[in-house]
Amino acid sequence: MSSDAEQVTWLYENEGPTERQREAFLSGQVPVAVYGLGKMGLPLAAVFADVTGNVVGADIDPAVVDSLNRGQSTVDREPGLDALVTDLVSDGDFRAVTDAKRAASDAAIHVVIVPTGVNDDGTLDLGALRTVLCDVGDGLSPGDTVFVECTVPPGTCAKLVEPILASVSGLDPGDFGVAFCPERTASGRALRDIRGAYPKIVGGLNDESTRVAELVYETINESGVVTVSDATTAEAVKVFEGIYRDVNIALANELATYTDTLGIDVREAIDAANTQPYSHIHTPGPGVGGHCIPFYPYFLTTPFDVDAQLIRTARRINDGMPVYTVQRLQDCLEAVGRDIADSSVLVLGVTYRAGVKETTESPALGIIEGLRTLGATVFASDPMVDDLEQFGATTVPIESIHEADVDAVILVTDHEEFGEIEWDRFDRRLVVVDGRDALDLGDTDHYVYTIGSG
């Protein structure tokens, strides 16, 4: 539905039955703007457009906006998204703009899903969020509701979001709604997650904001909505989810360091332990990367004066896994009479996760740096990244892996393409460190060490 549809802006504090409001939303009478069209924002905007037929997406990248308005998705390897974007644009249900203020002036529901993170000095980076809030505030009308999906420290909606919106718009806080509705989505399964792989969490700054958030998200999530007491609780839910994974992975990684001392396959022990319903130990590996888990702990440890020893220790353990991985390779090389300083090493995978084109905080970066510090010559191959020179490694196309003149291999990211490597085609006996227990070397006689298995 085009943006000139009759706008029903008074979802927030509107007189009338919820069912009638839901019908107005589903019919496109309540325009939606989504700010941030990245790998999480675009699928979210597409689902809203598929349900309501009246969505505008705002992004600062003109190339992204141009591609989307031609019906071309800008997110790789997201099943179903390419065709959905094409259809939505063709039908006039979705359009993209670079002018967020323009998008805000036309919308009644505002969904903010922009990057947040941590600076090199450990301070939080909420710059993109502040910028978008100012743009939204410029176009905010009485009765509008703002949903924040990006991860923030608990208390952000109350202490930052609402004050900025009120200051820029000139409206009283009671004239508009604010709710935190955290993104709970993984790359490669975004549409499925958004549509109901698990319930949506929502919490507003007041009861009315929570009600509107529940009404809206129930229309796109088949698993329903979990309402919590307030926005701060919802913000904590998102941070707690990420910290749980960071701490659990750190436990698995620390247990993996007992492999050689105990002389056992720790992975086997973990699998057996997890047959007991109260044990849910994660899987060890060469480190933790991505734009989420490595940063979420700082959303609790930085703004609040709490000791948080466990959270800080987990982060230290996971940050140390690239060094541990390099040390294992060095030990293995020495065991067969080779010096790492005279060795060439091929790193398989530089993205932080298989099938995802993102290198943020990837353990491969620390592994490459560690190898170079010890004097090794470093090569790297990744089917999702063309230029690996930027990471300090010589690029090796995956089809040329067997021709690489290397002494050792470290698997960091278990891209499915690496499962096709023909290990018997290498012209020498390699030392291989498998960080993910993902390689099948068949009957070859390469030296293999698997993190957590030995």
VEXPA-653437 format. One record per residue (C-alpha): y, x, z; residue in three letters. Coordinates in steps of 0.2 Angstrom, whole numbers, padded with zeros to 4 digits, always signed. Layout:
BEGIN
YXZALA;...
***
This chain:
BEGIN
+0000+0000+0000MET;+0017+0007-0004SER;+0030+0011+0009SER;+0041-0004+0004ASP;+0028-0015+0013ALA;+0036-0026+0026GLU;+0036-0015+0042GLN;+0030-0022+0058VAL;+0037-0008+0070THR;+0035-0017+0086TRP;+0017-0013+0090LEU;+0024-0004+0106TYR;+0030-0018+0118GLU;+0029-0031+0104ASN;+0026-0049+0109GLU;+0010-0056+0102GLY;-0009-0055+0103PRO;-0017-0038+0101THR;-0028-0045+0087GLU;-0013-0050+0077ARG;-0006-0032+0079GLN;-0022-0025+0074ARG;-0022-0035+0058GLU;-0004-0030+0054ALA;-0009-0012+0056PHE;-0025-0013+0045LEU;-0015-0022+0032SER;-0003-0008+0030GLY;+0012-0017+0038GLN;+0014-0003+0051VAL;+0018+0013+0041PRO;+0009+0029+0048VAL;+0016+0047+0046ALA;+0005+0062+0050VAL;+0014+0079+0053TYR;+0003+0094+0048GLY;-0009+0093+0034LEU;-0020+0108+0038GLY;-0039+0108+0040LYS;-0038+0095+0054MET;-0022+0085+0049GLY;-0027+0081+0031LEU;-0044+0073+0035PRO;-0035+0063+0049LEU;-0022+0058+0037ALA;-0035+0053+0024ALA;-0045+0042+0036VAL;-0029+0033+0042PHE;-0024+0030+0024ALA;-0042+0024+0020ASP;-0040+0011+0034VAL;-0022+0006+0032THR;-0017+0010+0014GLY;+0000+0016+0020ASN;+0001+0034+0026VAL;+0014+0048+0022VAL;+0009+0066+0026GLY;+0022+0079+0030ALA;+0019+0098+0028ASP;+0030+0113+0027ILE;+0021+0121+0013ASP;+0027+0114-0004PRO;+0011+0120-0013ALA;+0001+0110-0001VAL;+0012+0095-0004VAL;+0012+0097-0023ASP;-0007+0099-0024SER;-0010+0083-0013LEU;+0002+0073-0023ASN;-0009+0077-0038ARG;-0024+0071-0029GLY;-0031+0088-0025GLN;-0037+0092-0008SER;-0031+0108+0000THR;-0045+0110+0012VAL;-0061+0119+0007ASP;-0079+0114+0011ARG;-0075+0098+0019GLU;-0089+0085+0013PRO;-0081+0070+0006GLY;-0063+0075+0007LEU;-0060+0080-0011ASP;-0065+0063-0018ALA;-0057+0053-0004LEU;-0040+0062-0007VAL;-0041+0059-0026THR;-0044+0040-0023ASP;-0031+0038-0010LEU;-0017+0046-0020VAL;-0023+0037-0036SER;-0022+0020-0027ASP;-0005+0024-0019GLY;-0012+0024-0001ASP;-0007+0041+0003PHE;+0007+0053-0002ARG;+0014+0069+0005ALA;+0031+0076+0008VAL;+0039+0092+0014THR;+0053+0083+0023ASP;+0047+0077+0040ALA;+0063+0069+0044LYS;+0061+0058+0029ARG;+0043+0054+0034ALA;+0049+0049+0051ALA;+0062+0037+0046SER;+0049+0027+0036ASP;+0035+0027+0049ALA;+0032+0017+0065ALA;+0016+0027+0070ILE;+0019+0046+0071HIS;+0004+0057+0073VAL;+0008+0075+0076VAL;-0006+0088+0073ILE;+0002+0105+0070VAL;-0004+0122+0076PRO;-0002+0128+0094THR;-0007+0145+0101GLY;-0004+0160+0111VAL;+0007+0175+0106ASN;+0002+0193+0108ASP;+0011+0194+0124ASP;+0001+0180+0132GLY;+0015+0167+0131THR;+0011+0150+0123LEU;+0017+0146+0106ASP;+0023+0128+0105LEU;+0036+0132+0092GLY;+0029+0121+0078ALA;+0027+0107+0090LEU;+0045+0108+0095ARG;+0051+0108+0077THR;+0041+0093+0072VAL;+0046+0083+0088LEU;+0065+0086+0083CYS;+0061+0080+0065ASP;+0052+0064+0072VAL;+0066+0061+0085GLY;+0078+0061+0070ASP;+0069+0046+0062GLY;+0063+0038+0078LEU;+0066+0019+0079SER;+0064+0007+0094PRO;+0046+0002+0095GLY;+0039+0017+0087ASP;+0024+0026+0095THR;+0021+0045+0094VAL;+0003+0052+0096PHE;+0001+0070+0099VAL;-0016+0077+0093GLU;-0014+0096+0094CYS;-0019+0105+0110THR;-0006+0108+0123VAL;-0005+0112+0141PRO;-0007+0097+0153PRO;+0009+0090+0156GLY;+0017+0093+0139THR;+0019+0075+0134CYS;+0029+0071+0150ALA;+0039+0087+0151LYS;+0042+0092+0133LEU;+0037+0078+0121VAL;+0046+0063+0128GLU;+0062+0073+0133PRO;+0064+0080+0116ILE;+0061+0063+0107LEU;+0073+0055+0118ALA;+0087+0068+0117SER;+0086+0069+0098VAL;+0084+0051+0095SER;+0097+0045+0108GLY;+0084+0032+0113LEU;+0079+0028+0131ASP;+0061+0034+0135PRO;+0056+0016+0137GLY;+0061+0012+0119ASP;+0046+0021+0112PHE;+0029+0026+0116GLY;+0020+0043+0118VAL;+0002+0046+0120ALA;-0010+0061+0119PHE;-0025+0058+0108CYS;-0033+0075+0106PRO;-0041+0081+0090GLU;-0060+0082+0093ARG;-0065+0088+0076THR;-0075+0103+0069ALA;-0072+0111+0051SER;-0086+0105+0039GLY;-0088+0088+0048ARG;-0071+0082+0050ALA;-0072+0065+0042LEU;-0088+0061+0051ARG;-0080+0067+0068ASP;-0064+0057+0065ILE;-0074+0041+0060ARG;-0084+0041+0076GLY;-0097+0055+0079ALA;-0091+0053+0097TYR;-0077+0042+0105PRO;-0058+0046+0104LYS;-0049+0051+0120ILE;-0032+0043+0123VAL;-0020+0043+0137GLY;-0002+0037+0137GLY;+0014+0041+0147LEU;+0013+0022+0152ASN;+0001+0008+0150ASP;+0009+0001+0135GLU;+0008+0018+0126SER;-0011+0019+0130THR;-0014+0001+0124ARG;-0006+0005+0107VAL;-0016+0021+0106ALA;-0032+0012+0110GLU;-0028-0002+0097LEU;-0024+0011+0083VAL;-0039+0023+0086TYR;-0052+0009+0088GLU;-0048+0005+0069THR;-0054+0022+0063ILE;-0067+0027+0076ASN;-0083+0018+0076GLU;-0088+0025+0093SER;-0073+0017+0101GLY;-0060+0024+0112VAL;-0061+0031+0130VAL;-0045+0028+0139THR;-0039+0039+0153VAL;-0026+0037+0167SER;-0012+0045+0158ASP;-0007+0058+0145ALA;-0009+0073+0157THR;-0027+0068+0160THR;-0030+0067+0141ALA;-0022+0084+0139GLU;-0033+0091+0152ALA;-0049+0084+0144VAL;-0045+0093+0128LYS;-0042+0110+0137VAL;-0057+0107+0148PHE;-0069+0104+0133GLU;-0064+0121+0125GLY;-0064+0131+0142ILE;-0082+0124+0145TYR;-0088+0131+0129ARG;-0079+0148+0132ASP;-0086+0150+0149VAL;-0104+0144+0144ASN;-0104+0157+0129ILE;-0098+0170+0141ALA;-0113+0167+0152LEU;-0125+0168+0137ALA;-0116+0184+0131ASN;-0118+0192+0149GLU;-0136+0187+0150LEU;-0139+0195+0133ALA;-0133+0212+0140THR;-0149+0211+0151TYR;-0160+0212+0135THR;-0164+0230+0136ASP;-0164+0232+0155THR;-0177+0218+0157LEU;-0186+0222+0141GLY;-0186+0204+0136ILE;-0180+0192+0122ASP;-0166+0184+0132VAL;-0164+0171+0118ARG;-0182+0166+0121GLU;-0178+0164+0139ALA;-0163+0154+0136ILE;-0172+0142+0125ASP;-0186+0140+0137ALA;-0173+0137+0152ALA;-0164+0124+0141ASN;-0180+0113+0141THR;-0175+0108+0159GLN;-0162+0094+0158PRO;-0149+0103+0169TYR;-0149+0119+0159SER;-0137+0119+0144HIS;-0135+0138+0141ILE;-0126+0142+0124HIS;-0131+0155+0112THR;-0126+0173+0113PRO;-0117+0182+0099GLY;-0104+0196+0094PRO;-0089+0187+0101GLY;-0079+0171+0100VAL;-0066+0167+0087GLY;-0056+0153+0079GLY;-0040+0144+0083HIS;-0047+0135+0097CYS;-0059+0142+0110ILE;-0051+0159+0112PRO;-0034+0151+0116PHE;-0038+0136+0126TYR;-0040+0145+0143PRO;-0022+0151+0142TYR;-0016+0133+0141PHE;-0022+0133+0160LEU;-0020+0151+0165THR;-0002+0154+0158THR;+0008+0139+0164PRO;+0000+0136+0181PHE;+0000+0147+0197ASP;-0019+0146+0200VAL;-0031+0161+0202ASP;-0044+0154+0189ALA;-0055+0169+0191GLN;-0070+0161+0182LEU;-0059+0156+0167ILE;-0051+0174+0166ARG;-0068+0183+0168THR;-0076+0172+0154ALA;-0062+0177+0142ARG;-0064+0195+0146ARG;-0083+0195+0143ILE;-0081+0186+0126ASN;-0066+0198+0121ASP;-0078+0212+0125GLY;-0092+0207+0114MET;-0086+0216+0098PRO;-0086+0232+0108VAL;-0103+0229+0115TYR;-0109+0225+0097THR;-0103+0242+0091VAL;-0110+0251+0105GLN;-0127+0243+0101ARG;-0126+0250+0083LEU;-0121+0267+0090GLN;-0136+0268+0101ASP;-0147+0262+0088CYS;-0141+0275+0076LEU;-0142+0289+0089GLU;-0160+0283+0092ALA;-0165+0287+0074VAL;-0155+0303+0074GLY;-0139+0298+0065ARG;-0121+0299+0070ASP;-0110+0284+0069ILE;-0095+0295+0064ALA;-0105+0301+0048ASP;-0111+0284+0044SER;-0106+0270+0032SER;-0107+0252+0040VAL;-0107+0236+0030LEU;-0100+0221+0040VAL;-0107+0204+0035LEU;-0095+0190+0037GLY;-0077+0191+0043VAL;-0073+0173+0046THR;-0075+0167+0064TYR;-0089+0154+0059ARG;-0101+0151+0045ALA;-0094+0140+0031GLY;-0076+0141+0037VAL;-0062+0150+0028LYS;-0053+0156+0044GLU;-0052+0173+0051THR;-0041+0170+0067THR;-0048+0180+0082GLU;-0064+0183+0072SER;-0075+0196+0081PRO;-0077+0205+0065ALA;-0059+0211+0066LEU;-0063+0220+0083GLY;-0080+0226+0076ILE;-0071+0234+0061ILE;-0058+0242+0072GLU;-0071+0249+0084GLY;-0081+0256+0070LEU;-0066+0264+0062ARG;-0061+0271+0079THR;-0078+0280+0080LEU;-0076+0287+0063GLY;-0087+0276+0053ALA;-0083+0271+0035THR;-0083+0252+0035VAL;-0087+0240+0021PHE;-0087+0221+0022ALA;-0093+0206+0013SER;-0089+0188+0015ASP;-0092+0174+0002PRO;-0076+0165+0008MET;-0064+0179+0008VAL;-0060+0189-0007ASP;-0048+0203+0000ASP;-0056+0212+0015LEU;-0045+0227+0013GLU;-0032+0219+0024GLN;-0045+0220+0039PHE;-0048+0239+0036GLY;-0064+0238+0026ALA;-0068+0241+0008THR;-0073+0224+0000THR;-0091+0223-0006VAL;-0095+0207-0017PRO;-0110+0198-0010ILE;-0119+0200-0027GLU;-0116+0219-0025SER;-0122+0221-0008ILE;-0138+0231-0013HIS;-0128+0244-0022GLU;-0117+0248-0007ALA;-0120+0266-0001ASP;-0122+0261+0018VAL;-0132+0267+0032ASP;-0131+0252+0043ALA;-0127+0233+0043VAL;-0119+0222+0056ILE;-0121+0203+0054LEU;-0106+0195+0062VAL;-0105+0178+0053THR;-0121+0169+0048ASP;-0115+0162+0031HIS;-0130+0154+0022GLU;-0127+0166+0007GLU;-0133+0180+0018PHE;-0150+0172+0020GLY;-0153+0176+0001GLU;-0151+0195+0004ILE;-0166+0205-0003GLU;-0168+0218+0010TRP;-0181+0228+0000ASP;-0168+0232-0013ARG;-0159+0244-0002PHE;-0163+0262-0007ASP;-0164+0268+0011ARG;-0170+0263+0028ARG;-0155+0254+0037LEU;-0150+0251+0055VAL;-0147+0233+0056VAL;-0138+0224+0071VAL;-0140+0205+0069ASP;-0127+0197+0080GLY;-0133+0179+0077ARG;-0152+0180+0075ASP;-0150+0174+0058ALA;-0157+0187+0046LEU;-0175+0187+0039ASP;-0179+0205+0034LEU;-0197+0200+0029GLY;-0209+0215+0028ASP;-0196+0228+0026THR;-0196+0243+0037ASP;-0177+0243+0042HIS;-0173+0246+0060TYR;-0167+0229+0067VAL;-0158+0225+0084TYR;-0154+0207+0088THR;-0140+0203+0101ILE;-0150+0194+0115GLY;-0167+0199+0108SER;-0167+0217+0106GLY;
***
